[in-house]
Amino acid sequence: MDPLVGVVQKTSLVEVELLMATFVLCSLIGLERQMRQKSAGYRTHVLVGLGSCAFTLVSAYGFAAVLGDEVNLDPSRIAAQIVSGIGFLGAGVIFKGRSMVRGLTTAATVWVSAAVGMACGSGMLSLGITLTALHLITLFLVAPLVRQLPGPDARRLLRVTYVDGKGVLRDVLATATSLGFANSIQSSRRTTAPDERPTIVMDIRFIGRPPVRDLIPPLMELKGVEKVSLAKSGARRSEDDSDDD
């Protein structure tokens, strides 16, 4: 047996080339997540891609020495295990809190990094390059345009009724901000509750990626909040006419 078989093989140059291509492409994917300060950033995506590429290379070239008339190998078996195994890693970056789920895009990019690594490892560089380009176009160009499309929340306000003088408004805005919403106070008026407590009825426009109705349950849990309901902008309506959800 060739003493250098464990260090230099006929496919070594190809393997190094494919690993370097994976490194570059997954670096582009990981940098996007790193700039957005996501839980899985540059290192995670590069390592996932390199690992997937290495497993694919092992599946394709690693058992050439044992092949023979009585030995048949299926290179797709390791690739299939990568696809199923990467799902567990992706699930680890998904977080669910209150009425909101975070991390789905990051989990999807981990999945894409694995696909890029597998494509490069199998020698399909054009597929890996195209996949990376489409991924970056989706996140940097298409996604911002999609966010500008008018949705049903564009004309919706949340009408929040809370006890005055207890710092409730501060808690309301802080909770909305933590859930990814920006806010703009449209109007407010002072009223008196049946028990003669001074209350404030405030119409607030919340702008964010989740549906604005997802804010109602966490706001209702705040101490001092009496009522939260949906209202349409441009119409002065009483509390009884608002849409409860």
C-alpha positions as CSV (number, residue, x, y, z in Angstrom):
1,M,0.0,0.0,0.0
2,D,1.2,3.5,-0.8
3,P,2.5,5.0,2.5
4,L,1.1,8.4,1.4
5,V,-2.4,7.1,0.8
6,G,-3.6,8.6,4.0
7,V,-2.3,12.1,3.2
8,V,-2.3,12.6,-0.5
9,Q,-4.7,10.8,-2.8
10,K,-5.7,11.2,-6.4
11,T,-8.7,13.2,-5.3
12,S,-7.0,15.4,-2.7
13,L,-6.8,18.4,-5.0
14,V,-10.4,18.2,-5.9
15,E,-11.4,17.8,-2.2
16,V,-9.4,20.9,-1.2
17,E,-11.0,22.9,-4.1
18,L,-14.5,21.9,-3.1
19,L,-13.9,22.6,0.6
20,M,-12.5,26.1,-0.2
21,A,-15.6,26.7,-2.4
22,T,-17.8,25.7,0.5
23,F,-15.9,28.0,2.8
24,V,-16.3,31.0,0.6
25,L,-20.0,30.4,-0.2
26,C,-21.0,29.6,3.4
27,S,-19.0,32.6,4.6
28,L,-21.3,34.8,2.5
29,I,-24.3,33.2,4.0
30,G,-23.0,33.4,7.6
31,L,-21.9,37.0,7.3
32,E,-25.5,38.1,6.6
33,R,-26.7,36.4,9.8
34,Q,-23.7,37.8,11.7
35,M,-24.5,41.3,10.6
36,R,-28.1,40.9,11.8
37,Q,-26.8,39.6,15.2
38,K,-28.6,36.3,15.0
39,S,-28.1,33.4,17.4
40,A,-26.5,31.3,14.6
41,G,-23.9,33.5,13.0
42,Y,-20.8,33.3,10.8
43,R,-19.1,30.4,12.6
44,T,-22.2,28.2,12.7
45,H,-23.0,28.5,9.0
46,V,-19.4,28.0,7.9
47,L,-19.0,25.0,10.1
48,V,-22.3,23.4,9.0
49,G,-21.3,23.9,5.4
50,L,-17.8,22.5,5.8
51,G,-19.1,19.6,7.7
52,S,-21.7,18.8,5.1
53,C,-19.2,19.1,2.4
54,A,-16.7,16.8,4.2
55,F,-19.4,14.2,4.8
56,T,-20.4,14.3,1.2
57,L,-16.7,13.9,0.1
58,V,-16.3,11.0,2.4
59,S,-19.4,9.4,1.0
60,A,-18.1,9.9,-2.5
61,Y,-14.4,9.1,-2.2
62,G,-13.7,7.8,1.2
63,F,-14.4,4.1,0.6
64,A,-12.8,3.7,-2.8
65,A,-10.1,1.4,-1.4
66,V,-12.6,-1.2,-0.3
67,L,-14.6,-1.3,-3.4
68,G,-14.6,-4.5,-5.3
69,D,-16.7,-7.0,-7.2
70,E,-18.4,-8.1,-3.9
71,V,-18.5,-4.6,-2.3
72,N,-21.0,-2.0,-3.4
73,L,-21.5,1.4,-1.7
74,D,-24.4,3.8,-1.9
75,P,-22.9,7.4,-1.7
76,S,-26.4,8.8,-1.1
77,R,-26.8,7.2,2.3
78,I,-24.5,9.7,4.1
79,A,-26.1,12.5,2.2
80,A,-29.5,11.4,3.4
81,Q,-28.3,11.3,7.0
82,I,-27.0,14.9,6.6
83,V,-30.4,16.0,5.5
84,S,-32.2,14.4,8.5
85,G,-29.5,15.3,11.0
86,I,-29.3,19.0,10.1
87,G,-32.9,19.4,11.1
88,F,-32.0,18.9,14.8
89,L,-29.5,21.7,14.6
90,G,-31.9,24.0,12.8
91,A,-34.6,23.3,15.5
92,G,-32.1,24.4,18.1
93,V,-32.1,28.1,16.9
94,I,-35.9,28.4,16.8
95,F,-37.4,30.1,19.9
96,K,-41.0,30.4,20.9
97,G,-42.0,33.0,23.4
98,R,-45.5,34.3,24.2
99,S,-47.2,34.7,20.9
100,M,-44.2,34.9,18.7
101,V,-41.8,32.5,17.0
102,R,-38.2,33.6,16.3
103,G,-35.3,32.0,14.5
104,L,-37.1,30.4,11.5
105,T,-35.1,32.4,9.0
106,T,-31.8,31.5,10.8
107,A,-32.9,27.8,10.9
108,A,-33.6,28.0,7.1
109,T,-30.1,29.5,6.5
110,V,-28.5,26.7,8.4
111,W,-30.4,24.3,6.1
112,V,-29.2,26.2,3.1
113,S,-25.6,26.1,4.3
114,A,-25.8,22.3,4.6
115,A,-27.2,22.2,1.1
116,V,-24.4,24.4,-0.3
117,G,-21.8,22.2,1.4
118,M,-23.4,19.0,0.0
119,A,-23.6,20.5,-3.5
120,C,-20.0,21.6,-3.4
121,G,-18.9,18.2,-1.9
122,S,-20.6,16.4,-4.7
123,G,-18.8,18.6,-7.3
124,M,-21.9,20.6,-8.3
125,L,-20.2,24.0,-7.9
126,S,-22.6,25.7,-10.2
127,L,-25.5,24.6,-8.0
128,G,-23.8,25.7,-4.8
129,I,-22.9,29.2,-6.3
130,T,-26.4,29.6,-7.7
131,L,-28.0,28.6,-4.4
132,T,-25.9,31.0,-2.5
133,A,-26.7,33.9,-4.9
134,L,-30.4,33.2,-4.7
135,H,-30.3,33.0,-0.9
136,L,-28.5,36.4,-0.6
137,I,-30.9,38.0,-3.2
138,T,-33.9,36.7,-1.2
139,L,-32.7,38.2,2.1
140,F,-31.1,41.4,0.9
141,L,-33.3,42.4,-2.1
142,V,-36.6,40.5,-2.1
143,A,-37.4,40.4,1.6
144,P,-37.2,44.2,2.1
145,L,-39.5,44.7,-0.8
146,V,-42.0,42.2,0.5
147,R,-42.1,44.0,3.9
148,Q,-43.2,47.2,2.0
149,L,-46.3,45.5,0.7
150,P,-49.4,46.8,2.4
151,G,-51.1,44.3,4.7
152,P,-54.2,44.3,6.8
153,D,-52.3,45.8,9.8
154,A,-51.6,49.0,7.9
155,R,-55.0,50.4,8.8
156,R,-55.3,48.8,12.2
157,L,-54.7,50.3,15.6
158,L,-54.7,48.8,19.1
159,R,-57.0,50.5,21.5
160,V,-55.5,50.1,24.9
161,T,-57.3,51.0,28.1
162,Y,-55.2,51.2,31.2
163,V,-55.1,52.7,34.7
164,D,-53.6,56.2,34.7
165,G,-50.6,57.1,36.9
166,K,-49.1,53.6,37.3
167,G,-46.5,53.6,34.5
168,V,-48.5,51.2,32.4
169,L,-47.8,52.9,29.1
170,R,-44.1,52.4,29.6
171,D,-44.7,48.6,30.1
172,V,-47.0,48.4,27.1
173,L,-44.4,50.0,24.8
174,A,-41.6,48.0,26.2
175,T,-43.4,44.8,25.7
176,A,-44.3,45.7,22.1
177,T,-40.7,46.6,21.4
178,S,-39.4,43.3,22.8
179,L,-41.8,41.4,20.4
180,G,-40.4,43.3,17.4
181,F,-42.9,46.1,17.0
182,A,-42.3,49.8,16.5
183,N,-45.1,52.1,17.8
184,S,-46.8,55.4,17.1
185,I,-49.4,56.9,19.4
186,Q,-52.3,58.2,17.4
187,S,-54.7,59.5,20.0
188,S,-55.6,59.3,23.7
189,R,-58.3,60.4,26.0
190,R,-58.9,60.3,29.8
191,T,-61.9,58.4,31.1
192,T,-63.2,57.1,34.4
193,A,-63.7,53.5,35.2
194,P,-66.9,52.2,36.9
195,D,-65.0,52.1,40.2
196,E,-64.0,55.8,39.6
197,R,-60.4,55.0,38.8
198,P,-58.9,57.4,36.3
199,T,-58.1,55.5,33.0
200,I,-56.6,56.3,29.7
201,V,-57.9,55.1,26.3
202,M,-55.1,55.2,23.8
203,D,-55.0,54.3,20.1
204,I,-51.5,53.1,19.2
205,R,-50.3,52.0,15.8
206,F,-47.9,49.1,16.0
207,I,-45.7,48.2,13.0
208,G,-43.8,44.9,13.0
209,R,-43.5,41.6,11.2
210,P,-45.9,39.6,13.3
211,P,-49.7,40.3,13.0
212,V,-50.6,43.1,15.3
213,R,-53.3,40.9,16.9
214,D,-50.5,38.8,18.4
215,L,-49.8,41.7,20.7
216,I,-53.2,41.5,22.4
217,P,-52.5,38.4,24.7
218,P,-49.2,39.7,26.1
219,L,-50.5,43.2,26.6
220,M,-53.5,41.9,28.5
221,E,-51.2,40.2,30.9
222,L,-49.7,43.5,32.0
223,K,-50.7,44.8,35.4
224,G,-52.9,47.9,35.0
225,V,-54.2,47.1,31.5
226,E,-58.0,47.0,31.5
227,K,-58.7,46.2,27.9
228,V,-57.0,45.7,24.5
229,S,-58.9,45.7,21.3
230,L,-58.4,46.2,17.5
231,A,-59.5,49.4,15.9
232,K,-59.4,50.8,12.4
233,S,-57.5,54.0,11.8
234,G,-59.4,57.0,10.4
235,A,-62.5,56.2,12.3
236,R,-63.5,57.6,15.7
237,R,-65.3,54.7,17.3
238,S,-66.3,53.8,20.8
239,E,-64.8,51.0,22.7
240,D,-67.9,48.9,22.2
241,D,-67.5,49.2,18.4
242,S,-63.9,48.0,18.3
243,D,-62.9,44.5,17.1
244,D,-62.1,42.2,20.0
245,D,-59.7,39.4,19.4
